[in-house]
Amino acid sequence: MQTKNSDGGCGTPSHQQFEGEKSKCPMSEHVMGNVSQLDDPFTALRQGDGVLDIDDQGDPVKMVLGLKDVRKAAHSWQLFQSGAIPGRIVVPSEVAIRDVRQLPFELDPPAHKGFRGLLEPWFKRPAGKAYQDKLTDIVSIMFDSILDNHTAINKRSSPEMVTHDAVKDIALVLQSRALTVLINVPMTEAQTWINWGTHVFRSDDNPLDASKANVLYDYLDEQIAHAKKAPGEDIYTELLHAEVEGKALTEEEIKGIMILTFAGGRDTVINALTNSLAYFSENPDALNFINEHPENLNSAVEELLRYFSPLTHMGRVATKDTQVAGHDVAYDSRISLCWASANRDESVFESPNEVNLTRKANPHVAFGFGIHNCLGATHARALLRIWVGQLAERVARVEVVEADENTEQWGEVARKVGFHKLLVRLHKRA
């Protein structure tokens, strides 16, 4: 089976996308075109200089584009630190809107090891069956609501089926409800987070607007105070009773952990869920393939993560004069590790601009690389596997009615990361 390549036609991979099936190019029946297309805007730069220089609020960033160079820089924490001024390794920079250090994200060894070791057991819980059963229930309830609603409309012979905004009605809700399982609080808390919108830390259009950050700070202060008065089994209570190297965590350290927990997996998970709907809307045979061959679910999810790369890049700060990708980097200047470009590196991935749901070698860096690889990766993978699995099992066709793309501008390069709005209809399997 072939999927569409970057020019909208049918690609011709060197091997069939789905083993044992006749190759064909699935096309969506609806009028919206190319909503699943996510071009690689870094190709020429990656093949040329290997970097892209951008300005970020007067604090320049050298984006590193090749997979080998990205992995090397991510591994070299002694040269490229995360423990700089809080907010400076994030692009766009958050220095102007916060002074709380996100933990363990903005720490380097040896301090990083203690906090990472404390948190990993909690963030590995999504690998367990009981945890995944809860996520399964959340996803099942969402599909029940959508598909039953459509069925009811059909029985009344309505000329129009109900549409849902995949961003706000589906992905944002799923991400928020799933987060209650991760931090082990009542499901009712999800509505508060849903009301915050897709971003929980900075405004959608102004990186210098701290109003949303202040809302999150106030909320976390309330939750920590509540856990002190009425301890439970939630993450706040866990952290209040935790120690790192024999010392209890300060409230600021607890807030730093929780800010990362709320912000780190917000728009990235929303992008992954929404982009998957867009992809399957134009590749219905891929949806059928996963339904008929569920043993390929894990590889399919990993391939979608590689292709869509929900987070474009993340920064580091040079600890001395050095080089990256053959270019000089001055002390205290910033680089960024461009996960999105690295995941399309043609020197590593065969046919990198095609989605191959049975791709065997897939060393993608969608969740980062090295000691700072995403702490929430186990949770995100579990949610996405359950989501794609149920989507394939229960939905025959995804119809896109309207799409408003979310495009990031990095210097001379524009990259689509997802959607501001994606109106869809889900057609139930018979």
URTA-V102964 format. One record per residue. N is the residue number from 1. RES is the residue in one letter. PHI is phi as a letter, one per 30 degrees, with the letter a starting at -180 (NA if undefined). PSI is psi in radians with two decimals (* if undefined). BURIAL is b if it has 9 or more other C-alpha atoms within 8 Angstrom, else e. Layout:
# URTA-V102964
n/res/phi/psi/burial
N/RES/PHI/PSI/BURIAL
N/RES/PHI/PSI/BURIAL
This chain:
# URTA-V102964
n/res/phi/psi/burial
1/M/NA/2.47/b
2/Q/c/2.57/b
3/T/c/2.90/b
4/K/d/2.46/b
5/N/c/-3.03/b
6/S/d/-0.27/b
7/D/c/0.15/e
8/G/i/-0.10/e
9/G/d/-2.83/e
10/C/c/2.16/b
11/G/d/2.84/b
12/T/b/1.48/e
13/P/d/2.77/b
14/S/d/-0.32/e
15/H/b/2.76/e
16/Q/d/2.49/b
17/Q/d/-0.68/b
18/F/b/1.97/b
19/E/d/2.37/e
20/G/i/0.01/e
21/E/c/2.60/e
22/K/d/2.36/e
23/S/d/2.29/b
24/K/a/2.81/e
25/C/c/1.87/b
26/P/d/2.32/b
27/M/b/2.46/e
28/S/d/2.61/b
29/E/d/-0.26/e
30/H/d/3.00/e
31/V/d/-0.36/e
32/M/d/2.35/b
33/G/b/2.48/e
34/N/i/0.45/e
35/V/d/-0.41/b
36/S/d/-0.15/b
37/Q/d/2.24/b
38/L/b/1.61/b
39/D/d/2.78/e
40/D/c/1.79/b
41/P/d/-0.04/e
42/F/c/0.00/b
43/T/e/-0.97/b
44/A/d/-0.70/e
45/L/d/-0.70/b
46/R/d/-0.72/b
47/Q/d/-0.31/e
48/G/c/-1.79/e
49/D/d/-0.39/e
50/G/i/0.05/b
51/V/b/2.87/b
52/L/b/2.14/b
53/D/c/2.20/b
54/I/b/2.79/b
55/D/c/2.40/b
56/D/b/1.71/b
57/Q/h/0.65/e
58/G/i/0.11/e
59/D/b/1.56/e
60/P/e/2.69/b
61/V/b/2.35/b
62/K/c/1.88/b
63/M/d/2.22/b
64/V/c/2.25/b
65/L/c/-0.55/b
66/G/d/2.58/b
67/L/d/-0.79/b
68/K/d/-0.78/e
69/D/d/-0.66/b
70/V/d/-0.84/b
71/R/d/-0.70/b
72/K/d/-0.79/e
73/A/d/-0.68/b
74/A/d/-0.62/b
75/H/d/-0.47/b
76/S/c/1.16/e
77/W/d/-0.38/b
78/Q/d/-0.57/e
79/L/d/-0.65/b
80/F/b/1.72/b
81/Q/d/2.73/b
82/S/c/-0.34/b
83/G/d/0.75/e
84/A/d/-2.88/b
85/I/e/2.32/e
86/P/e/2.27/b
87/G/j/-0.19/b
88/R/d/-0.45/b
89/I/d/-0.17/b
90/V/d/2.47/b
91/V/b/2.03/b
92/P/d/2.60/e
93/S/e/2.50/b
94/E/c/0.28/b
95/V/e/-0.65/b
96/A/d/-0.26/e
97/I/c/-0.03/b
98/R/a/2.65/b
99/D/b/0.11/e
100/V/d/2.25/e
101/R/d/2.21/b
102/Q/d/2.24/b
103/L/c/2.45/b
104/P/d/0.18/b
105/F/e/-0.70/b
106/E/c/0.69/b
107/L/b/2.69/b
108/D/b/2.85/b
109/P/e/2.58/e
110/P/d/-0.26/e
111/A/d/-0.62/e
112/H/e/-0.71/b
113/K/e/-0.74/b
114/G/d/-0.77/b
115/F/d/-0.69/b
116/R/d/-0.74/b
117/G/d/-0.62/e
118/L/d/-0.74/b
119/L/d/-0.46/e
120/E/e/-0.75/b
121/P/e/-0.69/e
122/W/d/-0.74/e
123/F/d/-0.06/b
124/K/c/-0.10/b
125/R/e/-0.57/b
126/P/e/-0.23/b
127/A/d/-0.25/b
128/G/d/2.68/e
129/K/d/-0.76/e
130/A/d/-0.71/e
131/Y/d/-0.82/b
132/Q/d/-0.52/b
133/D/d/-0.66/e
134/K/d/-0.73/b
135/L/d/-0.67/b
136/T/d/-0.74/b
137/D/d/-0.73/e
138/I/d/-0.79/b
139/V/d/-0.69/b
140/S/d/-0.75/b
141/I/d/-0.69/e
142/M/d/-0.85/b
143/F/d/-0.67/b
144/D/e/-0.80/e
145/S/d/-0.79/e
146/I/d/-0.88/b
147/L/d/-0.63/b
148/D/d/-0.63/b
149/N/d/-0.77/b
150/H/d/-0.72/b
151/T/d/-0.73/e
152/A/d/-0.70/e
153/I/d/-0.75/b
154/N/d/-0.70/b
155/K/d/-0.46/e
156/R/d/0.10/e
157/S/h/0.66/e
158/S/d/2.46/e
159/P/d/-0.32/e
160/E/b/2.32/e
161/M/d/2.71/b
162/V/d/2.39/e
163/T/c/2.69/e
164/H/b/2.42/b
165/D/d/1.98/b
166/A/d/-0.43/b
167/V/d/-1.03/b
168/K/d/-0.62/b
169/D/d/-0.43/b
170/I/c/-1.15/b
171/A/d/-0.81/b
172/L/d/-0.71/b
173/V/d/-0.80/b
174/L/d/-0.79/b
175/Q/d/-0.75/b
176/S/d/-0.76/b
177/R/d/-0.68/b
178/A/d/-0.57/b
179/L/d/-0.53/b
180/T/d/-0.55/b
181/V/d/-0.71/b
182/L/d/-0.76/b
183/I/c/0.00/e
184/N/i/0.97/b
185/V/b/2.89/e
186/P/e/2.56/e
187/M/e/-0.46/e
188/T/d/-0.42/e
189/E/d/-0.43/b
190/A/e/-0.60/b
191/Q/d/-0.64/e
192/T/e/-0.80/e
193/W/d/-0.64/b
194/I/d/-0.70/b
195/N/d/-0.37/e
196/W/d/-0.37/e
197/G/j/-3.01/b
198/T/d/-0.49/b
199/H/c/2.35/b
200/V/c/-0.08/b
201/F/b/-0.76/b
202/R/b/2.77/b
203/S/d/2.83/b
204/D/d/-0.53/e
205/D/b/0.07/e
206/N/b/1.80/e
207/P/d/-0.18/b
208/L/c/0.02/e
209/D/d/1.99/b
210/A/c/0.10/b
211/S/d/-0.72/e
212/K/d/-0.64/b
213/A/d/-0.70/b
214/N/d/-0.62/e
215/V/d/-0.77/e
216/L/d/-0.74/b
217/Y/e/-0.84/b
218/D/d/-0.72/e
219/Y/d/-0.79/e
220/L/d/-0.66/b
221/D/e/-0.74/b
222/E/d/-0.75/e
223/Q/d/-0.68/b
224/I/d/-0.74/b
225/A/d/-0.70/e
226/H/d/-0.72/b
227/A/d/-0.52/b
228/K/d/-0.73/b
229/K/d/-0.65/e
230/A/b/1.36/e
231/P/e/2.49/e
232/G/b/-2.56/e
233/E/c/0.32/e
234/D/d/3.02/b
235/I/d/-0.52/e
236/Y/d/-0.81/b
237/T/d/-0.73/b
238/E/e/-0.79/b
239/L/d/-0.59/b
240/L/d/-0.44/b
241/H/c/0.10/e
242/A/c/2.79/b
243/E/b/2.59/b
244/V/b/2.10/b
245/E/h/0.75/e
246/G/i/0.07/e
247/K/c/2.38/e
248/A/d/2.60/b
249/L/d/2.46/b
250/T/d/2.87/e
251/E/d/-0.60/e
252/E/d/-0.65/e
253/E/d/-0.69/b
254/I/d/-0.76/b
255/K/d/-0.68/b
256/G/d/-0.68/b
257/I/d/-0.75/b
258/M/d/-0.59/b
259/I/d/-0.78/b
260/L/d/-0.71/b
261/T/d/-0.73/b
262/F/d/-0.78/b
263/A/d/-0.60/b
264/G/d/-0.59/b
265/G/c/0.46/b
266/R/d/-1.44/b
267/D/d/-0.42/b
268/T/d/-0.81/b
269/V/d/-0.70/b
270/I/d/-0.75/b
271/N/d/-0.75/b
272/A/d/-0.78/b
273/L/d/-0.77/b
274/T/d/-0.76/b
275/N/d/-0.55/b
276/S/d/-0.68/b
277/L/d/-0.75/b
278/A/d/-0.74/b
279/Y/d/-0.87/b
280/F/d/-0.37/b
281/S/d/-0.56/b
282/E/c/-0.01/b
283/N/b/1.11/b
284/P/d/-0.48/b
285/D/d/-0.54/e
286/A/d/-0.68/b
287/L/d/-0.75/b
288/N/d/-0.66/b
289/F/d/-0.80/b
290/I/d/-0.66/b
291/N/d/-0.71/b
292/E/d/-0.38/e
293/H/b/1.15/e
294/P/d/-0.28/e
295/E/d/-0.27/e
296/N/c/0.16/b
297/L/d/-0.81/b
298/N/d/-0.79/e
299/S/d/-0.58/b
300/A/d/-0.77/b
301/V/d/-0.74/b
302/E/d/-0.65/b
303/E/d/-0.70/b
304/L/d/-0.68/b
305/L/d/-0.74/b
306/R/d/-0.86/b
307/Y/d/-0.78/b
308/F/d/-0.44/b
309/S/h/1.35/b
310/P/e/-0.48/b
311/L/c/2.16/b
312/T/d/-0.87/b
313/H/a/2.96/b
314/M/b/2.53/b
315/G/c/2.94/b
316/R/b/2.88/b
317/V/b/2.29/b
318/A/d/2.33/b
319/T/d/-0.18/b
320/K/a/2.97/e
321/D/d/2.27/b
322/T/a/-2.85/b
323/Q/b/2.70/e
324/V/b/2.30/b
325/A/h/0.60/e
326/G/i/0.13/e
327/H/c/2.50/e
328/D/d/2.44/e
329/V/b/2.13/b
330/A/d/2.69/b
331/Y/e/2.36/b
332/D/i/0.22/e
333/S/c/2.89/b
334/R/c/2.51/b
335/I/b/2.94/b
336/S/b/2.59/b
337/L/c/1.88/b
338/C/d/1.60/b
339/W/e/-0.70/b
340/A/d/-0.75/b
341/S/d/-0.76/b
342/A/e/-0.61/b
343/N/d/-0.09/b
344/R/c/0.28/b
345/D/d/1.97/b
346/E/d/-0.27/e
347/S/d/-0.16/e
348/V/c/-0.79/e
349/F/c/2.21/b
350/E/d/2.32/e
351/S/h/1.09/e
352/P/d/-0.39/b
353/N/c/0.20/b
354/E/c/2.56/b
355/V/d/2.03/b
356/N/c/1.75/b
357/L/d/-0.17/b
358/T/c/0.43/b
359/R/e/2.25/b
360/K/d/-1.01/e
361/A/c/1.98/e
362/N/b/1.22/b
363/P/d/0.92/e
364/H/d/2.83/e
365/V/b/0.62/b
366/A/d/-0.48/b
367/F/c/0.37/e
368/G/i/-2.93/b
369/F/a/2.58/b
370/G/i/-2.76/e
371/I/d/-0.34/e
372/H/c/0.38/e
373/N/e/2.65/e
374/C/e/2.15/e
375/L/d/-0.52/e
376/G/c/0.24/b
377/A/d/-0.68/e
378/T/d/-0.73/b
379/H/d/-0.84/b
380/A/d/-0.75/b
381/R/d/-0.77/b
382/A/d/-0.80/b
383/L/d/-0.78/b
384/L/d/-0.65/b
385/R/d/-0.74/b
386/I/d/-0.73/b
387/W/d/-0.92/b
388/V/d/-0.67/b
389/G/d/-0.81/b
390/Q/d/-0.62/b
391/L/e/-0.79/b
392/A/d/-0.64/b
393/E/d/-0.59/e
394/R/c/-0.31/b
395/V/c/2.22/b
396/A/d/-0.59/b
397/R/a/2.42/b
398/V/c/2.14/b
399/E/c/2.15/b
400/V/c/2.21/b
401/V/c/-0.68/b
402/E/a/2.50/b
403/A/b/2.34/b
404/D/b/1.84/e
405/E/d/2.56/b
406/N/c/1.92/b
407/T/c/2.27/b
408/E/c/2.53/e
409/Q/c/2.04/e
410/W/c/1.65/e
411/G/i/-2.15/b
412/E/d/-0.07/e
413/V/c/2.31/e
414/A/c/2.27/b
415/R/b/2.19/b
416/K/d/2.26/b
417/V/c/-0.30/b
418/G/l/-2.38/b
419/F/b/2.54/b
420/H/d/-0.61/b
421/K/b/2.43/b
422/L/b/1.70/b
423/L/d/2.18/b
424/V/b/2.75/b
425/R/b/2.32/b
426/L/c/2.15/b
427/H/c/2.10/b
428/K/d/2.49/b
429/R/d/2.55/e
430/A/d/*/e
